[in-house]
Structure formats: C-alpha cells, structure tokens
Amino acid sequence: MFDVFTPDVLRALWRGTQITLALTLLASVFGLALGFLGALGRMSRLWPLRALAGVYIETFRGTPLLVQLFFLFFALPPLIPQLRFPAFQTAVIGLSLFAGAYAAEIIRGSLNAVDRGQTEAARALGLKPLQVLRLVLVPQAARIAVPALGNQFIGLLKDSSLASVVTVSELLLTTRGLVSITFQPFPLYLAVGIIYFLLSNVAARLFSRLELRLNRPYHLAARR
C-alpha cells in the first residue's frame, strides 16, 4: 500500500507543501499589517476611521472564509475586471483579509492590556504619540499578543487548504490529484494529515520560544 510514495509522488507532495507554506507565511505577514492598521482604526478618536475599521473587521469575522474566497475569485472579477487576479494571488488576498480581521482584535486587546500608566509616563517625558506607540505600547503589547497570534498562524496554516477551491495547487489539491491517479486515498491522505500535524507542531514550538524570549526580561526583572 505504501509503495505509492514514489519519487514523483514525494516531489509533488513537497511542491504542495511549499505552496501551503508560502500561502500561510504571506497571508500572515499581510494579515498582521492589516490587523495593526485595523486595531489602530478601532482605537482612533476619528469616528470615520473607527467605522471603516469596524465594518472591515465585522465583515471578515462574520462570514466564512470559503465564501470570501469564492466571492473574490468568481463573483467580483465579472463586476470589476481590474480586480481579476491569478488564483494564488487571490488566495493570498483572501487569506490576508481574513487573518487581518482576527489579528486586529488580538492587537487591539493587547494594546489595551498595557497599563495606562505606561502611556501617561511616556507622555510626561515628552514623547510624541507615534513614539509612545512605537517605543512603549507595541513592545509590551507584542509580548501579550504572541500566544494568540501563534494560534492564529496555526489556524491559518490549516485554513490554507481552502485555497484549493480557487484552483491553487496547495497540499490538499495536489493530494487529490495524486489520489485520482494512484487510487490510493488512505496512505496519501494519511501523509497529508501527518504533514499538517508536523508543520503545526513546529510552528507551535517556534511561537513558544518567541514567547519565552519576549518574556525573559520581565522574568529577570521580577527575580531582582
């Protein structure tokens, strides 16, 4: 049964894994940037920015990712031809928008969790609002946000399999193609499950190490 894993099959699985990782990493980076902007928008004193950020966040948090991908790839291009993109780019855009909506709430909560006294002390020292954000709030909020962002990354890694519905040859769609050729679904889907399991566990360990590194100065200060 397991003789199905010929060099050609292994190469195909490796290519699918690479595309899955590329989708996840790109969507995580762009989603984090969108999430940061969305969090600032939700915390802004200007109501148009708060309203715009709120509409974005609630729209993409309140609808299934699968529907969003179908809309971006099949429904939107006929209406606005300029927004017709290749499948991979569409998947990255859809995953980024989806991830950004959740990251915005994580980041907003982390920024609000920083003691207000830190902000007041920074302003008393003469720091400007952007300096307070960059030098005081973001470093402390990052320590708080890392566990939740790590969980989101792992979730996005698994959600990237939905890119197969817009014809992106990531790991799952590649495996479907191999199954249609080899007629061996059990070993191939088992291999896919193991690959996702390993990738998720590696990501969890990396985020755990990052969390420990960010918390180290606080632990040292507490011991003193």
CYANA upper distance limits for C-alpha pairs under 8 A (distance plus 0.5 A):
  1 MET  CA    184 GLN  CA      8.05
  1 MET  CA    187 PRO  CA      7.64
  2 PHE  CA    187 PRO  CA      6.77
  4 VAL  CA      9 VAL  CA      7.96
  4 VAL  CA    182 THR  CA      7.66
  4 VAL  CA    184 GLN  CA      7.80
  4 VAL  CA    187 PRO  CA      8.33
  5 PHE  CA      9 VAL  CA      6.05
  5 PHE  CA     10 LEU  CA      6.50
  6 THR  CA     10 LEU  CA      6.70
  7 PRO  CA     11 ARG  CA      6.57
  8 ASP  CA     12 ALA  CA      6.71
  9 VAL  CA     13 LEU  CA      6.71
  9 VAL  CA    178 LEU  CA      7.72
 10 LEU  CA     14 TRP  CA      6.61
 11 ARG  CA     15 ARG  CA      6.70
 12 ALA  CA     16 GLY  CA      6.72
 12 ALA  CA    174 THR  CA      7.40
 13 LEU  CA     17 THR  CA      6.58
 13 LEU  CA    171 LEU  CA      6.93
 13 LEU  CA    174 THR  CA      7.32
 13 LEU  CA    175 THR  CA      7.51
 14 TRP  CA     18 GLN  CA      6.68
 15 ARG  CA     19 ILE  CA      6.84
 15 ARG  CA    170 GLU  CA      8.25
 15 ARG  CA    171 LEU  CA      8.16
 16 GLY  CA     20 THR  CA      6.71
 16 GLY  CA    169 SER  CA      6.83
 16 GLY  CA    170 GLU  CA      4.92
 16 GLY  CA    171 LEU  CA      4.43
 16 GLY  CA    172 LEU  CA      7.97
 16 GLY  CA    173 LEU  CA      8.45
 16 GLY  CA    174 THR  CA      6.38
 17 THR  CA     21 LEU  CA      6.67
 17 THR  CA    170 GLU  CA      7.06
 17 THR  CA    171 LEU  CA      5.68
 18 GLN  CA     22 ALA  CA      6.59
 18 GLN  CA    170 GLU  CA      8.25
 19 ILE  CA     23 LEU  CA      6.59
 19 ILE  CA    169 SER  CA      7.80
 19 ILE  CA    170 GLU  CA      5.66
 19 ILE  CA    171 LEU  CA      7.68
 20 THR  CA     24 THR  CA      6.70
 20 THR  CA    157 LEU  CA      7.77
 20 THR  CA    160 SER  CA      6.91
 20 THR  CA    161 SER  CA      7.94
 20 THR  CA    170 GLU  CA      5.65
 20 THR  CA    171 LEU  CA      6.56
 21 LEU  CA     25 LEU  CA      6.49
 21 LEU  CA    157 LEU  CA      7.84
 22 ALA  CA     26 LEU  CA      6.47
 23 LEU  CA     27 ALA  CA      6.44
 23 LEU  CA     88 PHE  CA      8.43
 23 LEU  CA     91 ALA  CA      7.99
 23 LEU  CA     92 VAL  CA      6.42
 23 LEU  CA    160 SER  CA      7.19
 24 THR  CA     28 SER  CA      6.43
 24 THR  CA    153 PHE  CA      7.98
 24 THR  CA    156 LEU  CA      6.74
 24 THR  CA    157 LEU  CA      5.88
 24 THR  CA    160 SER  CA      7.00
 25 LEU  CA     29 VAL  CA      6.73
 26 LEU  CA     30 PHE  CA      6.69
 26 LEU  CA     92 VAL  CA      7.21
 26 LEU  CA     96 SER  CA      8.19
 27 ALA  CA     31 GLY  CA      6.00
 27 ALA  CA     92 VAL  CA      6.00
 27 ALA  CA     93 ILE  CA      7.74
 27 ALA  CA     95 LEU  CA      6.03
 27 ALA  CA     96 SER  CA      4.80
 27 ALA  CA     99 ALA  CA      7.59
 28 SER  CA     32 LEU  CA      6.37
 28 SER  CA     96 SER  CA      7.06
 28 SER  CA     99 ALA  CA      7.36
 28 SER  CA    153 PHE  CA      7.15
 28 SER  CA    156 LEU  CA      8.28
 29 VAL  CA     33 ALA  CA      6.93
 29 VAL  CA     96 SER  CA      8.43
 30 PHE  CA     34 LEU  CA      6.68
 30 PHE  CA     96 SER  CA      6.10
 30 PHE  CA    100 GLY  CA      7.93
 31 GLY  CA     35 GLY  CA      6.34
 31 GLY  CA     95 LEU  CA      8.18
 31 GLY  CA     96 SER  CA      4.87
 31 GLY  CA     97 LEU  CA      6.66
 31 GLY  CA     98 PHE  CA      7.91
 31 GLY  CA     99 ALA  CA      5.49
 31 GLY  CA    100 GLY  CA      4.42
 31 GLY  CA    101 ALA  CA      8.20
 31 GLY  CA    103 ALA  CA      7.47
 32 LEU  CA     36 PHE  CA      6.60
 32 LEU  CA     99 ALA  CA      7.95
 32 LEU  CA    100 GLY  CA      6.30
 32 LEU  CA    103 ALA  CA      6.64
 32 LEU  CA    104 ALA  CA      8.32
 33 ALA  CA     37 LEU  CA      6.88
 33 ALA  CA    100 GLY  CA      7.76
 34 LEU  CA     38 GLY  CA      6.44
 34 LEU  CA     96 SER  CA      8.30
 34 LEU  CA     97 LEU  CA      7.85
 34 LEU  CA    100 GLY  CA      5.45
 34 LEU  CA    101 ALA  CA      8.05
 34 LEU  CA    103 ALA  CA      8.41
 34 LEU  CA    104 ALA  CA      7.78
 35 GLY  CA     39 ALA  CA      6.47
 35 GLY  CA     99 ALA  CA      8.15
 35 GLY  CA    100 GLY  CA      4.75
 35 GLY  CA    101 ALA  CA      6.48
 35 GLY  CA    102 TYR  CA      7.61
 35 GLY  CA    103 ALA  CA      5.15
 35 GLY  CA    104 ALA  CA      4.24
 35 GLY  CA    105 GLU  CA      7.99
 35 GLY  CA    107 ILE  CA      7.50
 36 PHE  CA     40 LEU  CA      6.78
 36 PHE  CA    100 GLY  CA      8.47
 36 PHE  CA    103 ALA  CA      7.84
 36 PHE  CA    104 ALA  CA      6.28
 36 PHE  CA    107 ILE  CA      6.97
 36 PHE  CA    108 ARG  CA      8.48
 37 LEU  CA     41 GLY  CA      6.58
 37 LEU  CA    104 ALA  CA      7.91
 38 GLY  CA     42 ARG  CA      6.68
 38 GLY  CA     53 ALA  CA      5.76
 38 GLY  CA     54 GLY  CA      8.48
 38 GLY  CA     56 TYR  CA      8.48
 38 GLY  CA     57 ILE  CA      7.90
 38 GLY  CA    100 GLY  CA      8.14
 38 GLY  CA    101 ALA  CA      7.83
 38 GLY  CA    104 ALA  CA      5.67
 39 ALA  CA     43 MET  CA      6.76
 39 ALA  CA     53 ALA  CA      8.12
 39 ALA  CA    104 ALA  CA      5.11
 39 ALA  CA    105 GLU  CA      6.90
 39 ALA  CA    107 ILE  CA      6.59
 39 ALA  CA    108 ARG  CA      5.32
 40 LEU  CA     44 SER  CA      6.41
 40 LEU  CA    108 ARG  CA      7.82
 41 GLY  CA     49 LEU  CA      5.65
 41 GLY  CA     50 ARG  CA      5.61
 41 GLY  CA     52 LEU  CA      8.06
 41 GLY  CA     53 ALA  CA      5.84
 42 ARG  CA     49 LEU  CA      7.54
 42 ARG  CA     50 ARG  CA      5.06
 42 ARG  CA     51 ALA  CA      8.12
 42 ARG  CA     53 ALA  CA      6.20
 42 ARG  CA     54 GLY  CA      6.95
 42 ARG  CA    108 ARG  CA      8.15
 43 MET  CA     50 ARG  CA      7.33
 43 MET  CA    108 ARG  CA      7.94
 44 SER  CA     49 LEU  CA      7.03
 44 SER  CA     50 ARG  CA      6.53
 45 ARG  CA     50 ARG  CA      8.06
 46 LEU  CA     50 ARG  CA      6.94
 47 TRP  CA     51 ALA  CA      6.41
 48 PRO  CA     52 LEU  CA      6.54
 49 LEU  CA     53 ALA  CA      6.52
 50 ARG  CA     54 GLY  CA      6.43
 51 ALA  CA     55 VAL  CA      6.62
 52 LEU  CA     56 TYR  CA      6.80
 53 ALA  CA     57 ILE  CA      6.59
 54 GLY  CA     58 GLU  CA      6.43
 55 VAL  CA     59 THR  CA      6.34
 56 TYR  CA     60 PHE  CA      6.79
 56 TYR  CA    101 ALA  CA      7.43
 57 ILE  CA     61 ARG  CA      6.42
 57 ILE  CA    100 GLY  CA      8.40
 57 ILE  CA    101 ALA  CA      5.02
 57 ILE  CA    102 TYR  CA      7.76
 57 ILE  CA    104 ALA  CA      7.89
 58 GLU  CA     62 GLY  CA      6.05
 58 GLU  CA    101 ALA  CA      8.00
 59 THR  CA     63 THR  CA      6.82
 60 PHE  CA     64 PRO  CA      8.23
 60 PHE  CA     65 LEU  CA      8.28
 60 PHE  CA     68 GLN  CA      8.39
 60 PHE  CA     97 LEU  CA      7.55
 60 PHE  CA     98 PHE  CA      6.03
 60 PHE  CA    101 ALA  CA      6.50
 61 ARG  CA     98 PHE  CA      7.48
 61 ARG  CA    101 ALA  CA      6.62
 61 ARG  CA    102 TYR  CA      7.18
 63 THR  CA     67 VAL  CA      7.50
 63 THR  CA     68 GLN  CA      7.71
 64 PRO  CA     68 GLN  CA      7.00
 65 LEU  CA     69 LEU  CA      6.73
 65 LEU  CA     94 GLY  CA      8.15
 65 LEU  CA     95 LEU  CA      8.11
 65 LEU  CA     98 PHE  CA      7.23
 65 LEU  CA    162 LEU  CA      8.50
 66 LEU  CA     70 PHE  CA      6.79
 66 LEU  CA    162 LEU  CA      7.04
 67 VAL  CA     71 PHE  CA      6.57
 68 GLN  CA     72 LEU  CA      6.67
 68 GLN  CA     94 GLY  CA      7.04
 69 LEU  CA     73 PHE  CA      6.56
 69 LEU  CA     90 THR  CA      8.04
 69 LEU  CA     91 ALA  CA      7.26
 69 LEU  CA     94 GLY  CA      6.20
 69 LEU  CA    163 ALA  CA      8.05
 69 LEU  CA    165 VAL  CA      8.42
 69 LEU  CA    166 VAL  CA      7.68
 70 PHE  CA     74 PHE  CA      6.00
 70 PHE  CA     75 ALA  CA      7.32
 70 PHE  CA    165 VAL  CA      8.17
 70 PHE  CA    166 VAL  CA      7.65
 71 PHE  CA     75 ALA  CA      5.15
 71 PHE  CA     76 LEU  CA      6.37
 72 LEU  CA     76 LEU  CA      5.84
 72 LEU  CA     77 PRO  CA      7.73
 72 LEU  CA     90 THR  CA      7.23
 72 LEU  CA     94 GLY  CA      7.58
 73 PHE  CA     77 PRO  CA      7.26
 73 PHE  CA     84 ARG  CA      7.88
 73 PHE  CA     85 PHE  CA      8.25
 73 PHE  CA     87 ALA  CA      7.82
 73 PHE  CA     90 THR  CA      6.90
 73 PHE  CA    166 VAL  CA      7.14
 74 PHE  CA     78 PRO  CA      8.05
 75 ALA  CA     79 LEU  CA      7.76
 76 LEU  CA     80 ILE  CA      6.60
 76 LEU  CA     81 PRO  CA      8.40
 76 LEU  CA     83 LEU  CA      7.68
 76 LEU  CA     84 ARG  CA      8.22
 77 PRO  CA     81 PRO  CA      5.27
 77 PRO  CA     82 GLN  CA      7.66
 77 PRO  CA     83 LEU  CA      6.05
 77 PRO  CA     84 ARG  CA      5.32
 80 ILE  CA     84 ARG  CA      7.98
 85 PHE  CA     89 GLN  CA      6.62
 85 PHE  CA     90 THR  CA      6.29
 86 PRO  CA     90 THR  CA      6.64
 87 ALA  CA     91 ALA  CA      6.65
 87 ALA  CA    166 VAL  CA      6.43
 87 ALA  CA    167 THR  CA      6.83
 87 ALA  CA    168 VAL  CA      6.33
 88 PHE  CA     92 VAL  CA      6.78
 88 PHE  CA    163 ALA  CA      8.49
 88 PHE  CA    168 VAL  CA      6.25
 89 GLN  CA     93 ILE  CA      6.65
 90 THR  CA     94 GLY  CA      6.58
 91 ALA  CA     95 LEU  CA      6.48
 91 ALA  CA    163 ALA  CA      6.16
 91 ALA  CA    166 VAL  CA      7.82
 91 ALA  CA    168 VAL  CA      8.10
 92 VAL  CA     96 SER  CA      6.36
 93 ILE  CA     97 LEU  CA      6.63
 94 GLY  CA     98 PHE  CA      6.68
 95 LEU  CA     99 ALA  CA      6.44
 95 LEU  CA    156 LEU  CA      8.20
 95 LEU  CA    160 SER  CA      7.92
 96 SER  CA    100 GLY  CA      6.31
 97 LEU  CA    101 ALA  CA      6.88
 98 PHE  CA    102 TYR  CA      7.47
 99 ALA  CA    103 ALA  CA      6.54
 99 ALA  CA    152 GLN  CA      8.15
 99 ALA  CA    156 LEU  CA      7.84
100 GLY  CA    104 ALA  CA      6.42
101 ALA  CA    105 GLU  CA      7.49
102 TYR  CA    106 ILE  CA      6.99
103 ALA  CA    107 ILE  CA      6.48
103 ALA  CA    149 LEU  CA      7.46
103 ALA  CA    152 GLN  CA      8.40
104 ALA  CA    108 ARG  CA      6.47
105 GLU  CA    109 GLY  CA      6.51
106 ILE  CA    110 SER  CA      6.68
106 ILE  CA    145 ALA  CA      6.86
106 ILE  CA    148 ALA  CA      7.39
106 ILE  CA    149 LEU  CA      7.82
107 ILE  CA    111 LEU  CA      6.59
107 ILE  CA    141 ALA  CA      7.82
107 ILE  CA    145 ALA  CA      6.81
108 ARG  CA    112 ASN  CA      6.66
109 GLY  CA    113 ALA  CA      6.62
110 SER  CA    114 VAL  CA      7.32
110 SER  CA    141 ALA  CA      5.37
110 SER  CA    142 ALA  CA      7.82
110 SER  CA    144 ILE  CA      6.21
110 SER  CA    145 ALA  CA      6.13
111 LEU  CA    137 LEU  CA      6.84
111 LEU  CA    138 VAL  CA      7.60
111 LEU  CA    140 GLN  CA      8.45
111 LEU  CA    141 ALA  CA      5.63
113 ALA  CA    141 ALA  CA      7.82
113 ALA  CA    144 ILE  CA      8.50
114 VAL  CA    118 GLN  CA      7.85
114 VAL  CA    137 LEU  CA      7.27
114 VAL  CA    140 GLN  CA      7.22
114 VAL  CA    141 ALA  CA      6.94
115 ASP  CA    119 THR  CA      7.99
116 ARG  CA    120 GLU  CA      6.88
117 GLY  CA    121 ALA  CA      6.44
118 GLN  CA    122 ALA  CA      6.68
118 GLN  CA    136 VAL  CA      7.62
118 GLN  CA    137 LEU  CA      8.41
119 THR  CA    123 ARG  CA      6.71
119 THR  CA    132 VAL  CA      7.14
119 THR  CA    136 VAL  CA      7.71
119 THR  CA    137 LEU  CA      7.94
120 GLU  CA    124 ALA  CA      6.60
121 ALA  CA    125 LEU  CA      6.86
122 ALA  CA    126 GLY  CA      7.20
122 ALA  CA    127 LEU  CA      6.23
122 ALA  CA    132 VAL  CA      6.72
122 ALA  CA    136 VAL  CA      7.93
123 ARG  CA    127 LEU  CA      5.62
123 ARG  CA    128 LYS  CA      7.38
123 ARG  CA    129 PRO  CA      8.27
123 ARG  CA    132 VAL  CA      7.75
127 LEU  CA    131 GLN  CA      6.28
127 LEU  CA    132 VAL  CA      6.51
128 LYS  CA    132 VAL  CA      6.64
129 PRO  CA    133 LEU  CA      6.71
130 LEU  CA    134 ARG  CA      6.55
131 GLN  CA    135 LEU  CA      6.11
131 GLN  CA    136 VAL  CA      8.04
132 VAL  CA    136 VAL  CA      5.65
132 VAL  CA    137 LEU  CA      6.84
133 LEU  CA    137 LEU  CA      5.34
133 LEU  CA    138 VAL  CA      6.33
134 ARG  CA    138 VAL  CA      6.05
134 ARG  CA    139 PRO  CA      7.87
135 LEU  CA    139 PRO  CA      7.18
136 VAL  CA    140 GLN  CA      7.19
137 LEU  CA    141 ALA  CA      6.39
138 VAL  CA    142 ALA  CA      6.35
139 PRO  CA    143 ARG  CA      7.35
140 GLN  CA    144 ILE  CA      7.37
141 ALA  CA    145 ALA  CA      6.55
142 ALA  CA    146 VAL  CA      6.47
143 ARG  CA    211 GLU  CA      7.10
143 ARG  CA    214 LEU  CA      6.18
143 ARG  CA    215 ASN  CA      7.13
145 ALA  CA    149 LEU  CA      6.50
146 VAL  CA    150 GLY  CA      6.36
146 VAL  CA    207 PHE  CA      7.62
146 VAL  CA    210 LEU  CA      8.24
146 VAL  CA    211 GLU  CA      6.74
147 PRO  CA    151 ASN  CA      6.88
147 PRO  CA    207 PHE  CA      7.58
147 PRO  CA    208 SER  CA      8.06
147 PRO  CA    211 GLU  CA      7.48
148 ALA  CA    152 GLN  CA      6.75
149 LEU  CA    153 PHE  CA      6.64
150 GLY  CA    154 ILE  CA      6.90
150 GLY  CA    203 ALA  CA      8.11
150 GLY  CA    204 ALA  CA      7.29
150 GLY  CA    207 PHE  CA      6.24
151 ASN  CA    155 GLY  CA      6.69
151 ASN  CA    204 ALA  CA      8.19
152 GLN  CA    156 LEU  CA      6.51
153 PHE  CA    157 LEU  CA      6.64
153 PHE  CA    203 ALA  CA      8.43
154 ILE  CA    158 LYS  CA      7.10
154 ILE  CA    200 SER  CA      6.18
154 ILE  CA    203 ALA  CA      7.32
154 ILE  CA    204 ALA  CA      7.88
155 GLY  CA    159 ASP  CA      6.56
156 LEU  CA    160 SER  CA      6.44
157 LEU  CA    161 SER  CA      8.26
157 LEU  CA    200 SER  CA      7.94
158 LYS  CA    196 TYR  CA      7.68
159 ASP  CA    163 ALA  CA      8.50
160 SER  CA    170 GLU  CA      8.49
161 SER  CA    170 GLU  CA      7.33
161 SER  CA    171 LEU  CA      7.56
161 SER  CA    172 LEU  CA      6.37
161 SER  CA    173 LEU  CA      8.31
163 ALA  CA    167 THR  CA      7.40
163 ALA  CA    168 VAL  CA      6.11
163 ALA  CA    170 GLU  CA      7.73
164 SER  CA    168 VAL  CA      5.45
164 SER  CA    169 SER  CA      6.80
164 SER  CA    170 GLU  CA      7.01
164 SER  CA    172 LEU  CA      7.38
164 SER  CA    173 LEU  CA      5.88
167 THR  CA    173 LEU  CA      8.21
168 VAL  CA    173 LEU  CA      7.78
169 SER  CA    173 LEU  CA      5.77
169 SER  CA    174 THR  CA      5.98
170 GLU  CA    174 THR  CA      6.48
171 LEU  CA    175 THR  CA      6.64
171 LEU  CA    192 VAL  CA      7.80
172 LEU  CA    176 ARG  CA      6.78
172 LEU  CA    192 VAL  CA      7.80
173 LEU  CA    177 GLY  CA      6.84
174 THR  CA    178 LEU  CA      6.86
175 THR  CA    179 VAL  CA      6.59
175 THR  CA    188 LEU  CA      7.14
175 THR  CA    189 TYR  CA      7.64
175 THR  CA    192 VAL  CA      8.03
176 ARG  CA    180 SER  CA      6.78
177 GLY  CA    181 ILE  CA      7.00
178 LEU  CA    182 THR  CA      6.49
178 LEU  CA    183 PHE  CA      8.38
178 LEU  CA    188 LEU  CA      8.36
179 VAL  CA    183 PHE  CA      5.53
179 VAL  CA    184 GLN  CA      6.08
179 VAL  CA    185 PRO  CA      5.89
179 VAL  CA    188 LEU  CA      7.54
184 GLN  CA    188 LEU  CA      7.08
185 PRO  CA    189 TYR  CA      6.33
186 PHE  CA    190 LEU  CA      6.44
187 PRO  CA    191 ALA  CA      6.55
188 LEU  CA    192 VAL  CA      6.81
189 TYR  CA    193 GLY  CA      6.68
190 LEU  CA    194 ILE  CA      6.78
191 ALA  CA    195 ILE  CA      6.65
192 VAL  CA    196 TYR  CA      6.75
193 GLY  CA    197 PHE  CA      6.57
194 ILE  CA    198 LEU  CA      6.58
195 ILE  CA    199 LEU  CA      6.63
196 TYR  CA    200 SER  CA      6.49
197 PHE  CA    201 ASN  CA      6.69
198 LEU  CA    202 VAL  CA      6.62
199 LEU  CA    203 ALA  CA      6.67
200 SER  CA    204 ALA  CA      6.62
201 ASN  CA    205 ARG  CA      6.70
202 VAL  CA    206 LEU  CA      6.73
203 ALA  CA    207 PHE  CA      6.71
204 ALA  CA    208 SER  CA      6.61
205 ARG  CA    209 ARG  CA      6.74
206 LEU  CA    210 LEU  CA      6.76
207 PHE  CA    211 GLU  CA      6.54
208 SER  CA    212 LEU  CA      6.75
209 ARG  CA    213 ARG  CA      6.63
210 LEU  CA    214 LEU  CA      6.69
211 GLU  CA    215 ASN  CA      6.64
212 LEU  CA    216 ARG  CA      6.44
213 ARG  CA    217 PRO  CA      8.45
215 ASN  CA    219 HIS  CA      6.83
216 ARG  CA    220 LEU  CA      6.70
217 PRO  CA    221 ALA  CA      6.63
218 TYR  CA    222 ALA  CA      6.61
219 HIS  CA    223 ARG  CA      6.81
220 LEU  CA    224 ARG  CA      6.93
